Amino acid sequence: MKLSAFFRPVALGLLLAGAGALPACVSVAAYQKAYLNDEDMKLATKKVETPEVNFESYREGAGGANGGKVGGGCGCN
């Protein structure tokens, strides 16, 4: 009997968590899908973020495809 006393609150918690997750699943209307393609929704396309991404790549010592600049964290190219 002690085992069922333990599982009752666990089952109730899982039921409440599942019921709380149901409203998160909604359908998007066709006219609302246009906002998903906005320029603001794209990553690192803002002119302010581009220098920050380049600086971070040098600071972290990573080389990559940020404007064709490839170099290590030591500053040598």
N, C-alpha and C positions, 0 to 999 in steps of 0.2 A: 504493500500500500504506500510505502514511502516513495517508491519510484514514480508512481502516478502523481503524487503531490509535487514532485519536481518537474515533471513534464507539462503539467497544466499551465503554469505561468509561461513556460517556454513556448508552448503552442499558442497561447494567447498573444504573446509578443510577436511571433511570426505572423499571425493572422492580422494584427494591427499594422505591422510593417508592410505586408502585402496589400492591405486596403489603402494605405497611404501612398503606395507607388502607383496605383491605378490611375489617379488623375494626371499623372505625368505623361501618359500615352494619349496624345491628342492628334487628330488629323489636321493637316494644314491645307487651307483653301488655296485654290490656284492663284488668286490675286495676291496672297501673302507670300508666295514662293519667290516673287520678284525681289523681295528685300534680302533674300539669301545671297543674291549675286551682287549686292552693293559693293562699292569700292572699299567701304569701311570694314567689311567683313573679311577681306583678304589679309593674310599675314605678311608683315614686313614690306608692304607696298607704300607705306606712308613715308614721305621724304624725311621726316624727323627721325624715323627709326633706322634708316639705312646707315648713317654714320655710326650709330650705336652698335649695329650688328657687325660692321667692319672692325670697330674698336674691340668688341668682345672677342672676335675671332683671333686678333693679335694677342690680346691679353691672356686668353686661355691656351695659347700655343697651338691652335688648330689651324690648319690650312684648308682652304675650300674654294668654292666658286662664288665668292663675294666680290664681284667687279674684277675678276681676273688677278687679284693680288694673292700670291701664295707665299707664305713665309712662316717661320717658326716664331715662338714666343720671344726669342732673343732679339728680334728686330732685323735679322739678316734675311735678304731675299735671294 
